[in-house]
């Protein structure tokens, strides 16, 4: 079954840190929801933290999980070895480029600098017209409102245009996040 307007592969940006119990529970729920909709997970290829939790949830539900990871992280024994596919690249730039190429859409779960950097690169590309792939932030337990407040501040000070601010969209459940990709 094909989902949405050509969305088959969903890249999820999320933390390699363990997160809060609410983050773990929500990410565990996202895995089967991806599988139920016949969507393939594309992600950063790690076995630890929220990244590993999501990959395991997808695989445990019988789905496909494709990881993309730099060789340096493979050498640190961070790579998930039980994925459907694991692509090993040389640099973080190559990792981001491959995840972009493999993905039809993006979900952004809680994470730190890397997660935010990856997400905002996609929002910037969307705003500038380099791509038309939807992006939705999965707001688990109030994780994203402070970032939204910053964007509202940037809008109020004239540093951000209204059409750029409108691209930052959130959803409070796994199903709502995936539904948002369909109605983008």
N, C-alpha and C positions, 0 to 999 in steps of 0.2 A: 504494500500500500504506500503510495506516495503522499507525503505530508505537505500541506501548504502549497505555496507557489514555487515548487522546485526545491524546497528545503529537504535535504536528505542527510546532510552531515552538519552537525552542530558542534562548533568549537566552544568549549567551556573554559574560561579563564578563572582560576581559583588558586588558593594558597597551597603551598607545599608544607605549611605549618598545620598543626592539628586543629586549630580553631576552637570554638565553644561547643558544648554539647548540642546546642540548638543548630549550629552550623552543620555538624556531623549528621544529625537527624534529617535535616532538610536535604543535604547532598545525597544521603542514602535514598531518600524518596525520589530525587531527580533521576537516578539511574534507571529504575523500572519504568518511569514515565517516558524516558527516551526510548526504551525498548518497546513499550506498548505502542508507541507511534511509529515504530520502524525507523528510528533515527539513529545514525551512527555517531558515537562520541569521538570528537577530535580534541586532544588536550596535550598538555606538556610532557607526558610520558613518565612521570615520577610514580613511585610506589608508596610514597609517604605523604602524610598530611591529608588535607581534603582532596588533593589530587588522587591519591591512592584509594581513598574511600569511594570516590565517584567511579573510578575505573572498576574497582571490585564490585560495586553495586550494579553496574552495567553488565559485567561479565557474569555475575551470579544470576542475573535475570535472563541470560541467554542472548545478550546483545553483542554488538561490535564496538570495540574500543581501540582507537588508533592513537598512538603516542608519537610525539616528535620531541627529541631530546638531544642536546649537544653532547658530543663525545666526552667532554670534561666531566659532565654529570654522570655519565655511564661509568667512568673511571672511579667516581666517588661512591659507586654502588647505589645510586639513586633511581636508576631505571627500573620500571615495572617489567618483569620478564615474562609475564603471562598474558600479554595483550594479543589482540587479534593481529595487529601489525605494530611494529616499533621502527620508526625511522630515526636513524642516528645521523646528525648533521655536525658541522664543524663549529658553528657559532650561534649565539642567541639570535642574531639577525636572520640567519638562515632558518632557524626554528620558527620565528614569527612569520617569515615569508611562506614557509611550507604550510603552517597551520592555516594561514589566510587562503592559500590556494586550495587546500582540501575542504575548507568550510564553505557552507552556504549561508550561515547565520552564526551569531555569537550570543552566548549567555555569560554574564559576569557575576560570579558568586563572590562571597567575601574573600578578600586577599589583601596583600600589601603592595609595595612599590611595583613589583613586576606585573601583578594583576592589573593595577590601575594604569600602568604605562601601556600594556597591551590593549586594554579596553579603549583608552583615549586615542591611541593610534587608529583604531577602527572607527571611532566616532569622527575623528578629523578627516579620514579618508571619505567617509560617508558625506560629511558636510561639504567637502571640496569636490564631490562628484566623481571620485576615483573608483567608487564601487557603490552598489545598491544593496549590500548585505545588511539585514537588520541586526541591531544590537539591543539587548535588554539586560538590565541589572536585576539580579535575583536578590531582593531585599529580605534577607533572613534576619529576623529579630531586630529590626531597626538598624541594620549595618550602614545603609547608604544615605540617610537623611542629612547628615552633616556635610557630605559631599554635595548633595543637592543645594544645601544652604550656601555653600561656597559659590556654586554656579549661579544662584540667584543674586548673590553679591556681585559677581563678575558682570552679570547682566545689568544690574542697577548702576554700576559704575561705568558702563559703556565699554567694558573690555570683552564682552561676549554679545553676539547678536541674538535676537529672539529665535531665529530659525536654527541656530546652533544649540541654544538651550533646549529647544523642543526635542532634540535628538536623544537627550538623556531620559530614558524611560525605565520605570521600575515595575516589578511584579513581586507579590509577596508569597507566591507558592510556585512549586515546580510546574504544575499544570498551567497556571496563569502566565508564567514566563514563556513556556513553549507556545501557548495560544497567542501571545503577543507577537511572536515571530511570524505567525500566519496572517495576522491582520495589519502588519506593518504598512 
